[in-house]
Amino acid sequence: MTKLEQMNAILADLLKLDTSAFNEQTELLGALPEFDSMAVVGLITAMEETFGIAVNDDDLDAELFETVGSVLSYVDTAGARA
């Protein structure tokens, strides 16, 4: 399973949406009403568990959650730090 597929599975579970058509350009924050503050918290937890990363509080900003691609880019960066 690719990271995109893993991320889409996480988002499908959190948002209760069909994310099969989501790609790296799919907008999240501000574009999907379901992607609220509680979904962000759930996504952070799921990212840490699924990808074995630690999300630093200093890294949390709106740009991180702008698109699926920005989240995946963060996962790659955080994974490289681990």
CNS distance restraints for C-alpha pairs under 8 A (distance, minus, plus):
assign (resid   1 and name CA) (resid   5 and name CA) 5.99 0.50 0.50
assign (resid   1 and name CA) (resid   6 and name CA) 6.49 0.50 0.50
assign (resid   2 and name CA) (resid   6 and name CA) 6.20 0.50 0.50
assign (resid   3 and name CA) (resid   7 and name CA) 5.98 0.50 0.50
assign (resid   3 and name CA) (resid  72 and name CA) 7.35 0.50 0.50
assign (resid   4 and name CA) (resid   8 and name CA) 6.06 0.50 0.50
assign (resid   4 and name CA) (resid  23 and name CA) 7.34 0.50 0.50
assign (resid   4 and name CA) (resid  24 and name CA) 7.64 0.50 0.50
assign (resid   4 and name CA) (resid  72 and name CA) 7.33 0.50 0.50
assign (resid   5 and name CA) (resid   9 and name CA) 6.16 0.50 0.50
assign (resid   6 and name CA) (resid  10 and name CA) 6.29 0.50 0.50
assign (resid   7 and name CA) (resid  11 and name CA) 6.13 0.50 0.50
assign (resid   7 and name CA) (resid  68 and name CA) 7.78 0.50 0.50
assign (resid   7 and name CA) (resid  72 and name CA) 7.68 0.50 0.50
assign (resid   8 and name CA) (resid  12 and name CA) 5.92 0.50 0.50
assign (resid   8 and name CA) (resid  19 and name CA) 5.62 0.50 0.50
assign (resid   8 and name CA) (resid  20 and name CA) 6.88 0.50 0.50
assign (resid   8 and name CA) (resid  22 and name CA) 6.83 0.50 0.50
assign (resid   9 and name CA) (resid  13 and name CA) 6.22 0.50 0.50
assign (resid   9 and name CA) (resid  19 and name CA) 7.37 0.50 0.50
assign (resid  10 and name CA) (resid  14 and name CA) 6.19 0.50 0.50
assign (resid  10 and name CA) (resid  43 and name CA) 7.26 0.50 0.50
assign (resid  10 and name CA) (resid  46 and name CA) 6.92 0.50 0.50
assign (resid  11 and name CA) (resid  15 and name CA) 5.68 0.50 0.50
assign (resid  11 and name CA) (resid  16 and name CA) 7.68 0.50 0.50
assign (resid  11 and name CA) (resid  17 and name CA) 7.64 0.50 0.50
assign (resid  11 and name CA) (resid  19 and name CA) 6.98 0.50 0.50
assign (resid  11 and name CA) (resid  43 and name CA) 7.38 0.50 0.50
assign (resid  12 and name CA) (resid  16 and name CA) 5.22 0.50 0.50
assign (resid  12 and name CA) (resid  17 and name CA) 5.04 0.50 0.50
assign (resid  12 and name CA) (resid  18 and name CA) 5.91 0.50 0.50
assign (resid  12 and name CA) (resid  19 and name CA) 5.53 0.50 0.50
assign (resid  13 and name CA) (resid  17 and name CA) 7.47 0.50 0.50
assign (resid  14 and name CA) (resid  39 and name CA) 6.27 0.50 0.50
assign (resid  14 and name CA) (resid  42 and name CA) 6.91 0.50 0.50
assign (resid  14 and name CA) (resid  43 and name CA) 7.33 0.50 0.50
assign (resid  15 and name CA) (resid  34 and name CA) 5.73 0.50 0.50
assign (resid  15 and name CA) (resid  35 and name CA) 6.73 0.50 0.50
assign (resid  15 and name CA) (resid  39 and name CA) 7.02 0.50 0.50
assign (resid  22 and name CA) (resid  26 and name CA) 5.63 0.50 0.50
assign (resid  22 and name CA) (resid  68 and name CA) 7.66 0.50 0.50
assign (resid  23 and name CA) (resid  68 and name CA) 6.66 0.50 0.50
assign (resid  23 and name CA) (resid  69 and name CA) 7.41 0.50 0.50
assign (resid  24 and name CA) (resid  67 and name CA) 6.60 0.50 0.50
assign (resid  24 and name CA) (resid  68 and name CA) 4.84 0.50 0.50
assign (resid  24 and name CA) (resid  69 and name CA) 3.93 0.50 0.50
assign (resid  24 and name CA) (resid  70 and name CA) 7.58 0.50 0.50
assign (resid  24 and name CA) (resid  72 and name CA) 7.93 0.50 0.50
assign (resid  25 and name CA) (resid  67 and name CA) 5.93 0.50 0.50
assign (resid  25 and name CA) (resid  68 and name CA) 6.37 0.50 0.50
assign (resid  25 and name CA) (resid  69 and name CA) 6.06 0.50 0.50
assign (resid  26 and name CA) (resid  67 and name CA) 5.42 0.50 0.50
assign (resid  26 and name CA) (resid  68 and name CA) 5.70 0.50 0.50
assign (resid  26 and name CA) (resid  69 and name CA) 7.58 0.50 0.50
assign (resid  27 and name CA) (resid  31 and name CA) 5.77 0.50 0.50
assign (resid  27 and name CA) (resid  32 and name CA) 7.54 0.50 0.50
assign (resid  27 and name CA) (resid  66 and name CA) 5.85 0.50 0.50
assign (resid  27 and name CA) (resid  67 and name CA) 4.27 0.50 0.50
assign (resid  27 and name CA) (resid  68 and name CA) 6.60 0.50 0.50
assign (resid  28 and name CA) (resid  32 and name CA) 5.60 0.50 0.50
assign (resid  28 and name CA) (resid  35 and name CA) 6.42 0.50 0.50
assign (resid  28 and name CA) (resid  65 and name CA) 6.41 0.50 0.50
assign (resid  28 and name CA) (resid  66 and name CA) 5.44 0.50 0.50
assign (resid  28 and name CA) (resid  67 and name CA) 5.11 0.50 0.50
assign (resid  28 and name CA) (resid  68 and name CA) 6.78 0.50 0.50
assign (resid  29 and name CA) (resid  35 and name CA) 6.07 0.50 0.50
assign (resid  29 and name CA) (resid  36 and name CA) 7.47 0.50 0.50
assign (resid  29 and name CA) (resid  62 and name CA) 7.28 0.50 0.50
assign (resid  29 and name CA) (resid  65 and name CA) 5.75 0.50 0.50
assign (resid  29 and name CA) (resid  66 and name CA) 5.15 0.50 0.50
assign (resid  29 and name CA) (resid  67 and name CA) 7.22 0.50 0.50
assign (resid  30 and name CA) (resid  35 and name CA) 7.58 0.50 0.50
assign (resid  30 and name CA) (resid  66 and name CA) 7.84 0.50 0.50
assign (resid  31 and name CA) (resid  35 and name CA) 7.95 0.50 0.50
assign (resid  34 and name CA) (resid  39 and name CA) 7.36 0.50 0.50
assign (resid  35 and name CA) (resid  39 and name CA) 5.38 0.50 0.50
assign (resid  35 and name CA) (resid  40 and name CA) 6.85 0.50 0.50
assign (resid  36 and name CA) (resid  40 and name CA) 6.33 0.50 0.50
assign (resid  37 and name CA) (resid  41 and name CA) 6.38 0.50 0.50
assign (resid  38 and name CA) (resid  42 and name CA) 6.23 0.50 0.50
assign (resid  39 and name CA) (resid  43 and name CA) 5.96 0.50 0.50
assign (resid  40 and name CA) (resid  44 and name CA) 6.18 0.50 0.50
assign (resid  40 and name CA) (resid  65 and name CA) 7.89 0.50 0.50
assign (resid  41 and name CA) (resid  45 and name CA) 6.38 0.50 0.50
assign (resid  42 and name CA) (resid  46 and name CA) 6.11 0.50 0.50
assign (resid  43 and name CA) (resid  47 and name CA) 5.93 0.50 0.50
assign (resid  44 and name CA) (resid  48 and name CA) 6.27 0.50 0.50
assign (resid  44 and name CA) (resid  55 and name CA) 6.93 0.50 0.50
assign (resid  45 and name CA) (resid  49 and name CA) 6.28 0.50 0.50
assign (resid  46 and name CA) (resid  50 and name CA) 5.75 0.50 0.50
assign (resid  47 and name CA) (resid  51 and name CA) 5.55 0.50 0.50
assign (resid  47 and name CA) (resid  52 and name CA) 7.32 0.50 0.50
assign (resid  47 and name CA) (resid  53 and name CA) 6.97 0.50 0.50
assign (resid  47 and name CA) (resid  75 and name CA) 7.50 0.50 0.50
assign (resid  48 and name CA) (resid  52 and name CA) 5.11 0.50 0.50
assign (resid  48 and name CA) (resid  53 and name CA) 4.70 0.50 0.50
assign (resid  48 and name CA) (resid  54 and name CA) 5.62 0.50 0.50
assign (resid  48 and name CA) (resid  55 and name CA) 6.82 0.50 0.50
assign (resid  49 and name CA) (resid  53 and name CA) 7.31 0.50 0.50
assign (resid  51 and name CA) (resid  75 and name CA) 7.28 0.50 0.50
assign (resid  51 and name CA) (resid  79 and name CA) 7.58 0.50 0.50
assign (resid  52 and name CA) (resid  79 and name CA) 7.43 0.50 0.50
assign (resid  53 and name CA) (resid  75 and name CA) 7.24 0.50 0.50
assign (resid  53 and name CA) (resid  78 and name CA) 6.02 0.50 0.50
assign (resid  53 and name CA) (resid  79 and name CA) 5.71 0.50 0.50
assign (resid  53 and name CA) (resid  82 and name CA) 6.64 0.50 0.50
assign (resid  54 and name CA) (resid  78 and name CA) 6.95 0.50 0.50
assign (resid  54 and name CA) (resid  82 and name CA) 7.81 0.50 0.50
assign (resid  55 and name CA) (resid  59 and name CA) 7.12 0.50 0.50
assign (resid  55 and name CA) (resid  60 and name CA) 7.95 0.50 0.50
assign (resid  55 and name CA) (resid  78 and name CA) 7.24 0.50 0.50
assign (resid  56 and name CA) (resid  60 and name CA) 7.05 0.50 0.50
assign (resid  59 and name CA) (resid  64 and name CA) 7.76 0.50 0.50
assign (resid  60 and name CA) (resid  64 and name CA) 6.63 0.50 0.50
assign (resid  61 and name CA) (resid  65 and name CA) 7.38 0.50 0.50
assign (resid  62 and name CA) (resid  66 and name CA) 6.26 0.50 0.50
assign (resid  63 and name CA) (resid  70 and name CA) 7.35 0.50 0.50
assign (resid  64 and name CA) (resid  70 and name CA) 5.58 0.50 0.50
assign (resid  64 and name CA) (resid  71 and name CA) 5.74 0.50 0.50
assign (resid  64 and name CA) (resid  74 and name CA) 7.06 0.50 0.50
assign (resid  65 and name CA) (resid  70 and name CA) 6.44 0.50 0.50
assign (resid  65 and name CA) (resid  71 and name CA) 5.83 0.50 0.50
assign (resid  66 and name CA) (resid  70 and name CA) 6.35 0.50 0.50
assign (resid  66 and name CA) (resid  71 and name CA) 7.67 0.50 0.50
assign (resid  67 and name CA) (resid  71 and name CA) 6.51 0.50 0.50
assign (resid  68 and name CA) (resid  72 and name CA) 6.26 0.50 0.50
assign (resid  69 and name CA) (resid  73 and name CA) 5.99 0.50 0.50
assign (resid  70 and name CA) (resid  74 and name CA) 6.26 0.50 0.50
assign (resid  71 and name CA) (resid  75 and name CA) 6.33 0.50 0.50
assign (resid  72 and name CA) (resid  76 and name CA) 6.31 0.50 0.50
assign (resid  73 and name CA) (resid  77 and name CA) 6.25 0.50 0.50
assign (resid  74 and name CA) (resid  78 and name CA) 5.93 0.50 0.50
assign (resid  75 and name CA) (resid  79 and name CA) 5.86 0.50 0.50
assign (resid  76 and name CA) (resid  80 and name CA) 6.23 0.50 0.50
assign (resid  77 and name CA) (resid  81 and name CA) 6.54 0.50 0.50
assign (resid  78 and name CA) (resid  82 and name CA) 6.43 0.50 0.50
